[in-house]
Amino acid sequence: MQLRMISAALVALSLYGCGSGSENKPDPQGETGAKSERVASFKVPNRTQQTPENANEASCARKANLTGGRHHQVKLTSASGKVISFEVIEPKVINCTEGNPLVLQGHGFGGSRTIDPAGTFLERLQNNGYAVISIDQRGFGESTGTVRVMDPNAEGKDLLQILDWAEKNLDYLAQDTTDNVNFNLVAGSTGGSYGGMYQMLIHNMDPKQRLDALTPDITPHDLRYSLNPNSTIKSAWVALLAVGGEAGASEKLIGGLDPVLKETLLRGAATNTIHAGALPFFYYHSVRYFTDAKPASAQEPMDFLGAPLSDLLTYEVPATKPKPVSILFSQGMRDTLFDFNNGWDNFQAYKALGGDVRLMTHESGHILPGTQTILAQAGPLGDAVNQITDQLNGAGLSTVELQKPSGANACGGLDRFDLTLAFLNEKLNPPNKVASSAAIVAGLDRLKSQVCLSLDDKKAAWVNADQIADKNLVKAVPIPATTLPVANSLLGLTSLLQPTFIPLANLPAARRTVAGIGQLKIKLASILPVDGCAFAGSLPPEFPIKGCDAIVYIGWGAKSGSAAPRLLDEQVVPVRGLGDHTIRMVGVADELAADESLGLLVYGYHLQYLTSISRDLLVPAVTVSGTVDVPLLNP
């Protein structure tokens, strides 16, 4: 994976009638509380059976179509008059005694539902006894409406309607009870990126708390950070997502991205900033809106010039703190769209609620296509490119590269899909579950108390949660004052070939694993006597020249001798504006070679932020100074 979130073209560049509330769900830890009983839905006492909308639907009550293993499309009409499309994928064996748990599956941004599960992870779910519903999210596949990026008012309500339909029409689904009176659907969810966002949206919105286990991969926590960290647009990714959203849209002429999203993209490209009225929109569509649980009076209004062309620009769903739930989060250490900090923030937020929440990482995720990497694979031309690259690196010059190819979807050899299946099986106990390997069982158990940080395709660091952004940090390491050009002139573009490496002195020599989230306390000062920051606040944020707006990009660098430094996990964080800043760095996990020294790698320009450069001609260069907390593991 992992450009499943965008189209392939981009790679080349409610509860049943007598129901119950969340208080009747089995214990989310799966280890305490009363032992639950489980029956197929049609066996629930006092339940009024309803004839399925589709006569060919499998039914235990009618003893019809019980061969299992089939799949078919369902289309519903949403409350807003749009089409909701999804694929019902039956378990290979339908169990009319205990019932079959349900797993929802969602695609990445620009994608569509899985129609034929053969050879996919969904077939593994089928074989273990799960019913699966694979969803065309609003605006994609055969679901209509504009794409609103997991809007509680739109996508959220559509998703709850799918669950309502499943409970009404699939009478073989499993129901749990702890008292033989109150029953609740046994259900989980899976998917990555956009297919992770929908899982938490359902759990955060559903008053009936029907999801028991979530398995979101490479998923954002706060879209304001993911797309606009430190007020700097992640423009390479935003451009790809915009094209992917339009290319994957179900209605090309009248659909695609919602008008307010298109407005945000156009204004962002023109003004070098996401306008203030759009930020509340992205916040409302984020996990953080619910986990923050601010009162309605504290929510900022959404404001767009194109508001008359759109709708649903209100906070219809209150920011209610989610209930505890079991979640296995996975995040890519080299993911440059939804970086490790997103997974860490999600993990922290849901762990604090009291559920069984675990976190692993891997070497995959949203990976930008690398020009040098593509050329290096092109036969004789590739050999020449490799030779030139080696010569440049040896001379201390970096090569122009977005990212290297995606790595293993595993942490220390523990396959993410195997761990996901084992986690779902542990929580949902399907009738035909297949035993996991001893290594997967041990790894999944270890994730209860530790986080797995992937160092490379086969090696991992297992750390306690308090080591990631606290106990392992070497505090307040000085950053020597260093001057570098910013990218408002051709001189600033020299960072493409020669970023500034700032060595960090007096680090513990025995600590060679850089793993966790560091923190910068840093100052940007102009080399000119002009400093317009005192009056910049009176100017519109979009005003380009005010003598205060400089942007640099900072990551962890490892350097050996005179060779070009390498950027750890290809992660940088933008620092924008003259003055003092306290900023989290992007989390990394990497080992230093014996001859490498650790430092900060600072860029005046970086391709991941393609068009997000300083346009302030009054700040041609800056001096960087301050301190940094360094995440080094003890040996």
C-alpha positions as CSV (number, residue, x, y, z in Angstrom):
1,M,0.0,0.0,0.0
2,Q,0.0,2.8,-0.1
3,L,-1.4,5.1,-2.6
4,R,-4.7,3.3,-2.2
5,M,-5.9,6.5,-0.8
6,I,-5.6,8.1,-4.2
7,S,-6.3,6.8,-7.6
8,A,-4.0,4.5,-9.6
9,A,-3.4,7.3,-12.0
10,L,-1.6,9.3,-9.3
11,V,0.9,6.6,-8.7
12,A,2.2,7.3,-12.1
13,L,2.9,10.8,-11.2
14,S,-29.6,1.6,14.4
15,L,-30.1,-1.1,16.7
16,Y,-33.2,-3.4,16.3
17,G,-36.6,-2.4,17.7
18,C,-36.2,-3.5,21.4
19,G,-32.5,-2.5,21.4
20,S,-30.0,-1.4,24.0
21,G,-27.4,1.3,24.6
22,S,-23.7,1.2,25.0
23,E,-23.9,0.2,28.6
24,N,-24.9,-3.3,27.5
25,K,-21.9,-3.9,25.2
26,P,-19.5,-6.6,26.4
27,D,-16.5,-5.3,28.3
28,P,-14.1,-3.7,25.7
29,Q,-11.1,-5.4,27.2
30,G,-12.6,-8.8,26.4
31,E,-11.2,-10.2,29.6
32,T,-13.4,-8.9,32.4
33,G,-17.1,-8.8,33.1
34,A,-19.8,-11.4,32.7
35,K,-19.4,-14.1,30.1
36,S,-21.5,-13.2,27.1
37,E,-23.9,-15.5,25.3
38,R,-24.1,-15.3,21.5
39,V,-26.9,-16.1,19.1
40,A,-27.8,-15.3,15.5
41,S,-30.0,-12.2,15.2
42,F,-33.2,-14.1,14.4
43,K,-33.0,-15.9,17.7
44,V,-33.1,-12.7,19.8
45,P,-36.1,-13.0,22.2
46,N,-39.1,-10.8,21.4
47,R,-37.5,-9.6,18.1
48,T,-39.9,-9.0,15.4
49,Q,-38.6,-10.6,12.2
50,Q,-38.8,-8.5,9.1
51,T,-38.7,-9.8,5.5
52,P,-35.5,-8.8,3.9
53,E,-35.7,-6.2,1.1
54,N,-33.9,-8.6,-1.2
55,A,-35.6,-12.0,-1.5
56,N,-32.2,-13.5,-2.4
57,E,-30.7,-12.4,0.9
58,A,-29.4,-15.3,3.0
59,S,-31.8,-15.9,5.9
60,C,-31.7,-18.2,8.9
61,A,-35.3,-17.5,9.9
62,R,-36.5,-18.5,6.4
63,K,-33.8,-21.2,5.9
64,A,-33.1,-19.7,2.6
65,N,-29.9,-19.1,0.5
66,L,-27.6,-20.5,3.2
67,T,-24.8,-21.9,1.0
68,G,-22.6,-18.9,2.0
69,G,-19.7,-17.3,0.2
70,R,-21.8,-15.1,-2.2
71,H,-21.6,-11.3,-2.6
72,H,-23.9,-8.7,-4.1
73,Q,-24.5,-5.0,-4.3
74,V,-27.0,-3.0,-2.2
75,K,-28.1,0.6,-2.9
76,L,-30.0,2.7,-0.4
77,T,-31.3,6.2,-0.6
78,S,-29.8,8.5,2.0
79,A,-31.7,11.1,4.1
80,S,-30.3,13.7,1.7
81,G,-31.6,11.9,-1.4
82,K,-28.2,10.5,-2.5
83,V,-27.3,6.9,-3.3
84,I,-25.5,4.8,-0.7
85,S,-23.8,1.8,-2.4
86,F,-22.1,-1.1,-0.7
87,E,-21.2,-4.8,-1.3
88,V,-22.6,-7.5,1.0
89,I,-20.0,-10.3,1.2
90,E,-21.3,-13.4,3.0
91,P,-19.2,-15.6,5.2
92,K,-18.1,-18.9,3.6
93,V,-20.1,-20.7,6.2
94,I,-23.3,-19.1,7.6
95,N,-23.9,-20.1,11.3
96,C,-27.5,-20.0,12.3
97,T,-26.8,-21.0,15.9
98,E,-24.2,-18.5,17.1
99,G,-24.4,-16.1,14.2
100,N,-21.6,-14.5,12.2
101,P,-19.9,-11.3,13.3
102,L,-20.0,-8.4,10.9
103,V,-16.9,-6.5,9.7
104,L,-17.2,-3.2,7.8
105,Q,-14.5,-2.3,5.2
106,G,-13.8,1.1,3.7
107,H,-11.5,2.1,0.9
108,G,-8.9,4.9,0.6
109,F,-9.5,8.3,-0.8
110,G,-10.4,8.1,-4.5
111,G,-11.1,4.4,-4.3
112,S,-14.2,2.3,-4.2
113,R,-15.7,-0.8,-2.6
114,T,-14.3,-4.3,-3.0
115,I,-16.7,-6.3,-5.3
116,D,-15.0,-9.6,-5.5
117,P,-13.1,-10.6,-2.3
118,A,-11.2,-13.4,-3.8
119,G,-7.5,-13.2,-3.0
120,T,-7.9,-10.2,-0.7
121,F,-7.9,-9.7,3.1
122,L,-11.7,-9.8,2.9
123,E,-11.6,-13.4,1.8
124,R,-9.6,-14.2,4.9
125,L,-12.3,-12.6,6.9
126,Q,-14.9,-14.7,5.1
127,N,-12.9,-17.9,5.8
128,N,-12.9,-17.1,9.5
129,G,-16.7,-16.8,9.6
130,Y,-17.2,-13.0,9.1
131,A,-19.9,-11.3,7.1
132,V,-18.3,-8.3,5.4
133,I,-19.8,-5.1,4.1
134,S,-17.5,-3.2,1.7
135,I,-18.6,0.5,1.3
136,D,-18.5,3.0,-1.5
137,Q,-18.0,6.1,0.6
138,R,-20.0,9.2,-0.4
139,G,-19.0,10.5,-3.8
140,F,-16.9,7.5,-4.7
141,G,-17.7,4.3,-6.6
142,E,-21.4,4.1,-7.1
143,S,-22.3,6.3,-4.0
144,T,-23.4,9.7,-5.1
145,G,-23.2,13.2,-3.6
146,T,-20.1,15.4,-3.3
147,V,-17.1,14.3,-1.3
148,R,-17.1,16.0,2.1
149,V,-14.2,14.2,3.7
150,M,-16.0,12.2,6.5
151,D,-18.5,14.9,7.4
152,P,-20.6,13.8,10.4
153,N,-23.6,15.5,8.7
154,A,-23.2,13.5,5.5
155,E,-20.8,10.5,5.5
156,G,-21.5,9.9,9.2
157,K,-25.2,9.6,8.8
158,D,-24.9,7.4,5.7
159,L,-22.6,5.0,7.5
160,L,-25.1,4.6,10.4
161,Q,-27.8,3.9,7.8
162,I,-25.7,1.0,6.5
163,L,-25.5,-0.5,10.0
164,D,-29.3,-0.1,10.4
165,W,-29.8,-1.9,7.1
166,A,-27.5,-4.7,8.0
167,E,-29.3,-5.3,11.3
168,K,-32.7,-5.3,9.6
169,N,-31.8,-7.5,6.6
170,L,-29.0,-9.9,7.6
171,D,-30.7,-12.1,10.3
172,Y,-27.6,-14.4,10.5
173,L,-25.5,-11.7,12.1
174,A,-24.3,-12.4,15.6
175,Q,-25.7,-10.7,18.7
176,D,-24.1,-10.6,22.1
177,T,-25.7,-10.3,25.5
178,T,-24.5,-10.4,29.1
179,D,-27.9,-10.7,30.7
180,N,-30.0,-12.6,28.1
181,V,-32.3,-9.6,27.8
182,N,-30.3,-6.9,26.1
183,F,-28.6,-7.8,22.9
184,N,-26.2,-5.9,20.7
185,L,-24.6,-6.5,17.3
186,V,-21.2,-8.1,17.2
187,A,-19.3,-5.9,14.7
188,G,-15.8,-4.6,13.8
189,S,-14.3,-2.6,11.1
190,T,-11.1,-2.4,9.0
191,G,-9.5,-0.2,6.3
192,G,-6.7,2.3,5.9
193,S,-6.4,6.1,5.5
194,Y,-9.9,7.4,4.4
195,G,-10.9,3.8,5.3
196,G,-9.7,4.4,8.8
197,M,-11.4,7.7,9.2
198,Y,-14.9,6.2,8.7
199,Q,-14.3,3.7,11.5
200,M,-13.8,6.2,14.2
201,L,-16.5,8.4,12.8
202,I,-19.0,5.6,13.2
203,H,-17.9,4.8,16.8
204,N,-17.9,8.5,17.7
205,M,-21.4,9.1,16.4
206,D,-23.3,5.8,16.9
207,P,-25.5,6.1,20.1
208,K,-25.9,2.3,20.0
209,Q,-22.2,1.6,20.1
210,R,-22.3,-1.3,17.6
211,L,-18.6,-1.5,16.7
212,D,-16.7,-3.7,19.2
213,A,-13.3,-3.6,17.5
214,L,-11.7,-1.1,15.1
215,T,-8.5,-1.6,13.1
216,P,-7.7,1.7,11.4
217,D,-4.4,2.0,9.4
218,I,-2.5,5.2,8.4
219,T,-5.3,7.4,9.7
220,P,-5.3,11.1,10.6
221,H,-6.1,12.6,14.0
222,D,-6.6,16.2,13.2
223,L,-6.8,17.2,9.5
224,R,-5.7,20.7,10.3
225,Y,-2.3,19.2,11.4
226,S,-2.2,16.6,8.7
227,L,-2.8,19.0,5.8
228,N,-1.6,22.3,7.2
229,P,1.1,21.7,9.9
230,N,2.2,24.9,11.6
231,S,0.1,26.9,9.1
232,T,2.1,25.5,6.1
233,I,0.1,23.7,3.4
234,K,1.4,20.2,2.6
235,S,1.0,21.2,-1.0
236,A,2.4,18.1,-2.8
237,W,0.0,15.8,-1.0
238,V,-2.9,18.3,-1.2
239,A,-2.5,18.5,-5.0
240,L,-2.4,14.7,-5.3
241,L,-5.5,14.3,-3.1
242,A,-7.4,16.9,-5.1
243,V,-6.7,15.1,-8.4
244,G,-7.5,11.7,-6.8
245,G,-10.7,13.0,-5.3
246,E,-11.9,14.3,-8.7
247,A,-10.6,11.2,-10.6
248,G,-12.3,8.7,-8.3
249,A,-15.6,10.7,-8.0
250,S,-18.8,8.9,-9.0
251,E,-20.3,12.1,-10.5
252,K,-17.7,13.7,-12.7
253,L,-19.6,16.8,-13.8
254,I,-21.8,17.7,-10.8
255,G,-19.9,15.8,-8.0
256,G,-16.3,15.3,-7.0
257,L,-15.0,17.4,-4.2
258,D,-17.5,19.6,-2.5
259,P,-17.5,23.3,-3.6
260,V,-16.1,24.4,-0.3
261,L,-13.2,22.0,-0.6
262,K,-12.4,23.2,-4.1
263,E,-12.5,26.8,-2.9
264,T,-10.1,25.9,-0.1
265,L,-7.7,24.4,-2.5
266,L,-7.8,27.3,-4.9
267,R,-7.4,29.9,-2.2
268,G,-4.6,28.0,-0.6
269,A,-2.7,27.8,-3.8
270,A,-3.2,31.5,-4.5
271,T,-2.5,32.8,-1.0
272,N,-0.1,30.2,0.5
273,T,-2.4,29.5,3.5
274,I,-5.6,27.7,4.3
275,H,-8.1,30.5,5.1
276,A,-9.3,30.7,8.7
277,G,-12.9,29.8,7.8
278,A,-11.9,26.4,6.4
279,L,-10.0,25.2,9.5
280,P,-13.2,24.6,11.6
281,F,-14.5,22.5,8.7
282,F,-11.5,20.2,8.8
283,Y,-11.6,20.1,12.6
284,Y,-15.3,19.0,12.6
285,H,-14.4,16.2,10.2
286,S,-11.5,15.0,12.5
287,V,-11.3,12.5,15.3
288,R,-10.0,15.3,17.5
289,Y,-13.4,17.1,17.3
290,F,-14.9,14.2,19.3
291,T,-12.0,13.4,21.7
292,D,-11.6,17.1,22.6
293,A,-15.4,17.2,23.3
294,K,-15.6,21.0,23.4
295,P,-19.0,22.6,24.1
296,A,-20.9,24.1,21.1
297,S,-20.2,27.6,22.4
298,A,-16.4,26.9,21.8
299,Q,-16.7,25.8,18.2
300,E,-15.5,28.3,15.5
301,P,-17.8,29.0,12.6
302,M,-17.2,27.6,9.2
303,D,-16.9,30.4,6.6
304,F,-16.6,30.1,2.8
305,L,-17.2,32.4,-0.1
306,G,-18.9,29.5,-1.8
307,A,-21.2,28.6,1.1
308,P,-24.4,29.1,-1.0
309,L,-23.1,26.4,-3.4
310,S,-22.8,23.9,-0.5
311,D,-24.8,23.0,2.6
312,L,-24.3,21.1,5.9
313,L,-21.9,23.8,7.2
314,T,-23.2,23.5,10.7
315,Y,-22.3,21.4,13.8
316,E,-25.2,19.1,13.6
317,V,-23.5,16.3,15.6
318,P,-22.3,17.4,19.1
319,A,-18.7,16.9,20.2
320,T,-19.5,14.1,22.7
321,K,-16.6,12.2,24.2
322,P,-16.4,8.7,22.7
323,K,-17.1,5.5,24.7
324,P,-14.2,3.1,25.4
325,V,-13.6,0.6,22.6
326,S,-11.0,-1.9,21.4
327,I,-8.7,-0.5,18.7
328,L,-5.6,-1.7,17.0
329,F,-4.0,1.3,15.4
330,S,-1.3,1.0,12.8
331,Q,0.7,3.8,11.3
332,G,3.5,4.1,8.7
333,M,6.8,5.5,10.1
334,R,7.6,6.8,6.6
335,D,4.1,8.1,5.9
336,T,4.5,11.7,4.9
337,L,0.8,12.5,4.7
338,F,-0.6,11.1,7.9
339,D,2.7,10.7,9.8
340,F,3.4,8.8,13.0
341,N,2.3,11.8,15.2
342,N,-1.3,11.1,13.9
343,G,-1.2,7.5,15.0
344,W,0.3,8.5,18.4
345,D,-2.3,11.2,19.0
346,N,-5.1,8.7,18.1
347,F,-3.6,6.1,20.4
348,Q,-3.2,8.5,23.3
349,A,-6.8,9.9,22.9
350,Y,-8.6,6.5,22.8
351,K,-6.3,4.9,25.4
352,A,-7.3,7.6,27.8
353,L,-10.9,6.6,27.4
354,G,-10.2,3.2,29.0
355,G,-10.5,0.7,26.1
356,D,-8.0,-1.9,25.0
357,V,-6.0,0.3,22.6
358,R,-2.8,-0.8,20.9
359,L,-0.4,0.7,18.4
360,M,2.1,-0.7,15.9
361,T,3.9,0.8,13.0
362,H,5.3,-0.3,9.7
363,E,7.5,0.8,6.7
364,S,4.6,1.6,4.4
365,G,1.9,4.2,4.3
366,H,1.3,7.2,2.0
367,I,4.6,7.4,0.1
368,L,5.2,10.0,-2.6
369,P,6.6,8.7,-5.9
370,G,10.4,9.2,-6.1
371,T,11.8,10.4,-9.4
372,Q,15.3,9.1,-8.8
373,T,13.9,5.8,-7.6
374,I,11.8,5.4,-10.8
375,L,14.8,6.3,-13.0
376,A,17.1,3.9,-11.1
377,Q,14.9,1.0,-12.1
378,A,15.0,1.8,-15.8
379,G,17.6,-0.7,-17.1
380,P,20.9,0.8,-18.4
381,L,19.6,4.3,-17.7
382,G,19.0,3.1,-14.1
383,D,22.6,2.0,-13.8
384,A,23.8,5.4,-15.0
385,V,21.5,7.1,-12.5
386,N,22.7,5.0,-9.7
387,Q,26.3,5.8,-10.5
388,I,25.7,9.5,-10.7
389,T,23.7,9.4,-7.4
390,D,26.5,7.6,-5.7
391,Q,29.0,10.2,-6.9
392,L,26.9,13.1,-5.8
393,N,26.3,11.6,-2.4
394,G,29.9,10.9,-1.9
395,A,30.7,14.6,-2.8
396,G,28.2,15.7,-0.1
397,L,25.4,16.6,-2.4
398,S,21.9,15.1,-1.9
399,T,19.9,13.9,-4.9
400,V,16.5,15.3,-5.7
401,E,14.1,12.7,-4.3
402,L,10.6,12.9,-2.8
403,Q,10.6,9.5,-1.1
404,K,12.1,6.0,-1.5
405,P,9.8,3.1,-2.3
406,S,7.4,1.7,0.3
407,G,8.8,-0.9,2.7
408,A,7.3,-3.9,4.5
409,N,3.7,-3.7,5.9
410,A,5.1,-5.2,9.1
411,C,6.7,-4.3,12.4
412,G,9.8,-6.4,13.1
413,G,8.6,-9.2,10.8
414,L,5.0,-9.1,12.3
415,D,2.7,-8.8,9.3
416,R,0.1,-6.1,9.8
417,F,-2.7,-8.1,8.1
418,D,-2.0,-11.1,10.3
419,L,-2.1,-8.9,13.5
420,T,-5.3,-7.3,12.3
421,L,-7.0,-10.6,11.7
422,A,-5.8,-11.9,15.1
423,F,-7.0,-8.8,16.9
424,L,-10.5,-9.0,15.3
425,N,-10.7,-12.7,16.1
426,E,-9.7,-12.1,19.7
427,K,-12.4,-9.4,20.1
428,L,-15.2,-10.8,17.9
429,N,-14.6,-14.6,18.2
430,P,-16.0,-15.7,14.8
431,P,-17.3,-19.3,14.5
432,N,-14.6,-20.5,12.1
433,K,-11.6,-18.6,13.3
434,V,-8.2,-19.9,12.1
435,A,-5.5,-20.1,14.7
436,S,-2.7,-17.5,14.4
437,S,1.0,-18.3,14.5
438,A,2.7,-18.3,17.9
439,A,4.7,-15.2,16.8
440,I,1.5,-13.3,15.9
441,V,-0.2,-14.3,19.2
442,A,2.9,-13.2,21.2
443,G,3.2,-10.0,19.3
444,L,-0.4,-9.1,19.7
445,D,-0.2,-9.8,23.4
446,R,2.9,-7.6,23.7
447,L,1.1,-4.7,22.1
448,K,-1.1,-4.6,25.2
449,S,1.7,-3.0,27.1
450,Q,4.2,-1.7,24.5
451,V,4.3,0.1,21.2
452,C,6.1,-1.5,18.2
453,L,8.2,1.0,16.3
454,S,9.4,-0.3,13.0
455,L,13.1,0.5,12.3
456,D,13.3,-1.2,8.9
457,D,11.7,-4.1,7.0
458,K,12.7,-6.7,9.6
459,K,13.7,-4.9,12.8
460,A,11.6,-3.1,15.4
461,A,12.0,-1.3,18.7
462,W,9.5,-2.3,21.4
463,V,9.0,0.7,23.8
464,N,6.7,1.6,26.6
465,A,4.3,4.4,25.8
466,D,6.0,6.9,28.2
467,Q,9.3,6.5,26.2
468,I,8.0,7.9,23.0
469,A,7.6,11.6,23.8
470,D,8.9,11.8,27.4
471,K,11.3,9.5,29.2
472,N,13.7,8.7,26.4
473,L,14.3,12.3,25.4
474,V,17.7,13.9,25.8
475,K,16.5,17.3,26.9
476,A,17.5,20.7,25.7
477,V,20.4,19.8,23.4
478,P,21.8,23.1,22.0
479,I,21.3,24.0,18.3
480,P,24.3,26.1,17.2
481,A,23.2,29.3,15.4
482,T,23.1,28.6,11.7
483,T,22.2,30.8,8.8
484,L,20.5,29.5,5.6
485,P,18.6,30.9,2.7
486,V,14.8,30.5,2.4
487,A,13.0,29.7,-0.8
488,N,11.9,33.1,-2.0
489,S,14.9,33.2,-4.4
490,L,16.9,30.8,-6.5
491,L,19.4,30.6,-3.7
492,G,16.9,29.0,-1.4
493,L,16.5,26.1,-3.9
494,T,20.0,25.0,-3.1
495,S,18.4,22.9,-0.3
496,L,17.4,20.4,-3.0
497,L,21.0,19.4,-3.4
498,Q,22.6,20.6,-0.2
499,P,20.4,20.9,2.9
500,T,22.0,22.4,6.0
501,F,23.2,19.7,8.4
502,I,23.5,21.0,12.0
503,P,25.4,18.5,14.2
504,L,24.3,18.0,17.7
505,A,27.1,17.7,20.3
506,N,27.4,15.7,23.5
507,L,24.8,13.1,22.7
508,P,25.2,9.7,24.6
509,A,27.4,7.7,22.3
510,A,25.9,4.4,23.2
511,R,22.3,5.4,22.3
512,R,22.2,4.7,18.6
513,T,18.4,4.3,18.0
514,V,16.5,7.4,17.2
515,A,12.9,6.5,18.1
516,G,10.0,8.7,19.2
517,I,8.9,12.3,19.0
518,G,11.3,15.2,19.7
519,Q,10.5,18.8,20.4
520,L,12.0,22.0,19.1
521,K,12.4,25.2,20.9
522,I,13.7,27.3,18.1
523,K,14.1,30.9,16.9
524,L,14.1,32.1,13.4
525,A,15.8,35.5,13.0
526,S,16.2,37.5,9.8
527,I,19.7,38.4,8.6
528,L,18.3,41.8,7.6
529,P,17.5,44.6,10.1
530,V,13.9,44.6,8.8
531,D,11.6,42.7,11.1
532,G,7.9,43.3,10.3
533,C,6.5,40.9,12.9
534,A,5.4,43.7,15.2
535,F,2.9,45.1,12.6
536,A,2.3,41.9,10.6
537,G,-0.7,41.0,12.8
538,S,-2.6,44.0,11.4
539,L,-2.2,42.7,7.8
540,P,-4.3,39.9,6.3
541,P,-2.8,36.4,6.7
542,E,-2.6,36.1,2.9
543,F,-0.5,39.3,2.5
544,P,2.7,37.9,1.0
545,I,5.3,40.6,1.9
546,K,5.4,41.8,5.5
547,G,9.0,41.2,6.7
548,C,8.0,38.4,9.0
549,D,7.1,35.3,6.9
550,A,9.9,32.8,6.5
551,I,9.5,29.0,6.2
552,V,12.1,26.4,6.9
553,Y,11.7,22.6,7.1
554,I,13.5,20.5,9.8
555,G,14.1,16.8,10.2
556,W,16.5,14.4,11.8
557,G,19.7,13.9,9.8
558,A,22.4,11.3,10.0
559,K,25.8,12.0,8.5
560,S,28.9,10.0,7.8
561,G,32.1,11.8,7.0
562,S,31.9,14.0,3.9
563,A,29.0,12.1,2.4
564,A,25.6,13.7,2.0
565,P,23.4,13.4,5.1
566,R,20.4,11.2,5.0
567,L,16.9,12.3,6.3
568,L,15.6,9.9,8.8
569,D,12.3,8.3,7.7
570,E,12.1,11.2,5.2
571,Q,10.2,13.3,7.7
572,V,10.3,17.1,8.0
573,V,8.3,19.6,10.0
574,P,7.7,23.2,8.8
575,V,8.6,26.1,11.0
576,R,6.9,29.3,9.7
577,G,7.5,32.9,10.8
578,L,10.2,34.9,12.5
579,G,10.5,34.6,16.2
580,D,10.3,31.9,18.8
581,H,8.6,28.5,18.2
582,T,7.9,25.4,20.3
583,I,7.1,22.7,17.9
584,R,6.8,18.9,17.9
585,M,9.0,17.2,15.4
586,V,7.6,14.3,13.3
587,G,8.1,11.0,15.1
588,V,10.8,8.7,13.6
589,A,12.3,5.3,14.3
590,D,15.7,4.6,12.8
591,E,19.1,3.2,13.7
592,L,22.3,5.1,13.3
593,A,25.2,3.3,11.6
594,A,28.4,3.0,13.6
595,D,30.1,5.9,11.6
596,E,27.1,8.2,11.5
597,S,26.5,11.3,13.7
598,L,23.1,12.7,14.5
599,G,22.0,16.2,13.8
600,L,19.2,18.4,12.4
601,L,18.7,18.6,8.7
602,V,17.3,22.0,7.7
603,Y,15.9,22.9,4.3
604,G,15.0,26.3,2.9
605,Y,12.8,24.4,0.4
606,H,11.4,20.8,0.3
607,L,9.5,19.0,-2.4
608,Q,7.0,17.6,0.0
609,Y,5.8,21.2,0.4
610,L,5.9,21.7,-3.3
611,T,4.5,25.3,-3.6
612,S,4.5,26.2,0.1
613,I,7.5,28.5,0.0
614,S,8.1,31.9,1.6
615,R,6.9,34.7,-0.7
616,D,8.2,37.4,1.6
617,L,11.0,39.1,-0.2
618,L,12.0,41.0,2.9
619,V,13.3,37.8,4.5
620,P,15.8,36.3,2.1
621,A,17.6,34.2,4.8
622,V,17.3,33.3,8.4
623,T,19.4,32.3,11.3
624,V,18.2,29.2,13.2
625,S,19.1,28.7,16.9
626,G,17.6,27.2,20.1
627,T,17.4,23.7,21.7
628,V,15.9,20.4,20.8
629,D,14.8,17.3,22.8
630,V,16.2,14.3,21.1
631,P,14.4,10.9,21.3
632,L,17.2,8.4,21.8
633,L,16.5,4.9,23.2
634,N,18.6,3.4,25.9
635,P,20.7,0.5,24.6
